[in-house]
Amino acid sequence: MSDAVLLALRRVSKRFTRPLDAAARIANLFGAGRQPQVVHAVDDVSLTISRGEVVGLVGESGCGKSTLGRMAVGLHTLSDGRREWKGQDLATLTVATRRRMQLGMQMIFQDPYASLNPRLRVRDIVGEAPVAHGMTSAAEQDALVESLLQKVGLDPAVARRFPHQFSGGQRARIGIARALAVNPELLVCDEAVAALDVSIQAQVLNLFMRLREELSLTYLFISHDLGVVRHIADRVVIMYLGRIVESAPTDVLFAQANHPYTTALLASAPKLEAKKVSFYAVQGEIPSPLHPPSGCHFHPRCPHAMPRCREEVPQLKEVAPQHFSACHLNDMP
């Protein structure tokens, strides 16, 4: 793994604003004072990904993982902050230059059924982008598609078929082939194996690992499955309520989690072990991300109830080499 930073997100935020409907605008004419609704999906996040690294982004549903991934590849604009690719601020570049550079980062979407155009054949789904961007000619499109299908473990003979003629695992491979068609350096995988059976998940994960070695790829792997992330990631980043609360090498985070939310997240992961059911589990008080065992300072039910936690957002601090955590407990003697 190289130390060169490939992608850097510097204090990025994303806010979605729901405009006022006609009734609210009319009510405002009579002094109702209605305001547009604003959702803070991502709030002041900084993240760097080095060349050749696999970063696992973990968090519960709705914490902003997918939004951050879409911001990374440019599908969402930034409300605040800066996005750098190989040290260059993409916002300062011309549209043509930025579009060309963004080809180096591609996204593999969560739903293999919804992310493929049902009206296009596999040949066009996979081969359209490199032809449109002048990376290959129309005459060479079929050969390129055949090569990519073989690379992801599919028979080139399926290039004339439509997406509805494939299983979920095959569609996932088609999505990977489409992303690889423009020779990217970074793949953002948004729950890329979540919709697959366990056995198919293993095959696709092995494919990701093989492609990483063969093509020197870098991954931002978004998932809520801790087992998957532990298997594939070099570094794990924990996200909660639009913020990053902990970041550490995979082995360190699973062995020595620092933030209360991370501890609760690990404790809530299902485990195959035979043991007696505790009183707390029966009463519904088993530790979970919604009921952290030692309190989370972003959560309104934090048992510490420290005034500082209500007034000041904890910042990521290095608690051990390459281990960062955002928790005010780290400041206490």
Stockholm file with secondary structure:
# STOCKHOLM 1.0

chainA/1-333         MSDAVLLALRRVSKRFTRPLDAAARIANLFGAGRQPQVVHAVDDVSLTISRGEVVGLVGESGCGKSTLGRMAVGLHTLSDGRREWKGQDLATLTVATRRRMQLGMQMIFQDPYASLNPRLRVRDIVGEAPVAHGMTSAAEQDALVESLLQKVGLDPAVARRFPHQFSGGQRARIGIARALAVNPELLVCDEAVAALDVSIQAQVLNLFMRLREELSLTYLFISHDLGVVRHIADRVVIMYLGRIVESAPTDVLFAQANHPYTTALLASAPKLEAKKVSFYAVQGEIPSPLHPPSGCHFHPRCPHAMPRCREEVPQLKEVAPQHFSACHLNDMP
#=GR chainA/1-333 SS CCCSEEEEEEEEEEEEEECCCHHHHHHHHTTCCCCCEEEEEEEEEEEEEETTCEEEEECCTTSSHHHHHHHHHTSSCCSEEEEEETTEEGGGSCHHHHHHHHTTEEEECSCTTTSSCTTSCHHHHHHHHHHHTTSSCGGGHHHHHHHHHHHTTCCGGGGGSCGGGSCHHHHHHHHHHHHHTTCCSEEEEESTTTTSCHHHHHHHHHHHHHHHHHHTCEEEEEESCHHHHHHHCSEEEEEETTEEEEEEEHHHHHHSCCSHHHHHHHHHSCCCCCCCCCHHHHTTCCCBTTBCSSCCTTSTTCTTCCHHHHHSCCCCEEEETTEEECCGGGGCC
#=GC SS_cons         CCCSEEEEEEEEEEEEEECCCHHHHHHHHTTCCCCCEEEEEEEEEEEEEETTCEEEEECCTTSSHHHHHHHHHTSSCCSEEEEEETTEEGGGSCHHHHHHHHTTEEEECSCTTTSSCTTSCHHHHHHHHHHHTTSSCGGGHHHHHHHHHHHTTCCGGGGGSCGGGSCHHHHHHHHHHHHHTTCCSEEEEESTTTTSCHHHHHHHHHHHHHHHHHHTCEEEEEESCHHHHHHHCSEEEEEETTEEEEEEEHHHHHHSCCSHHHHHHHHHSCCCCCCCCCHHHHTTCCCBTTBCSSCCTTSTTCTTCCHHHHHSCCCCEEEETTEEECCGGGGCC
//
